[in-house]
Amino acid sequence: MTLPASRPLYLLALIGAILLLGSALYMEHVMGLEPCPLCIVQRVAVITLGLISLIAVLHTPLPEGNRRRPAARVYAALTTLAGGFGAAIATRQIWLQHQPADQLPSCLPSMDYMLEVLPFWEMLSLVFSGTADCAEVGWTFLGLSIAECMLLVFIVYTAFGLVQLLRRQDT
């Protein structure tokens, strides 16, 4: 089976990231769903995936004979890492959503406040631990929470990155 060229695939990945960010902003500003710290970290992962895809589309390392250039492998590896990171964060949030409410840590102060007051590493530790805010399911699609939908999205991006990483030539 011959895979399509990388450039159109990265363009689709970029369009997907733009649509995801647009959806997140719509949910926040129109639907009034306030993002929790783990949601914000997932947005950063989507932005990272979008930027990697944009650079891959614009740079388009052409193959050398039957081999791919090293830059193509770098884009694929970064896509795989960013997708895996996003999947890990979404998995953490899903785990929090399935915990009893009395076992969850209390709510965190706002991200702006934590960035101003706390040292960077302490703020990151609090954000990644998750809180009751992160366990709240405020919206579902086909019975899946936003975190569950994002886990599926990140799995697709990770698989895309792995396929790009393992392919031998770019047609």
Secondary structure, DSSP 8 states (H G I E B T S, - for coil): -----HHHHHHHHHHHHHHHHHHHHHHHHTS-----HHHHHHHHHHHHHHHHHHHHHHH----BTTB--HHHHHHHHHHHHHHHHHHHHHHHHHHHHTS-GGGS------HHHHHHHS-HHHHHHHHHH--HHHH----EETTEEHHHHHHHHHHHHHHHHHHHHH-S---
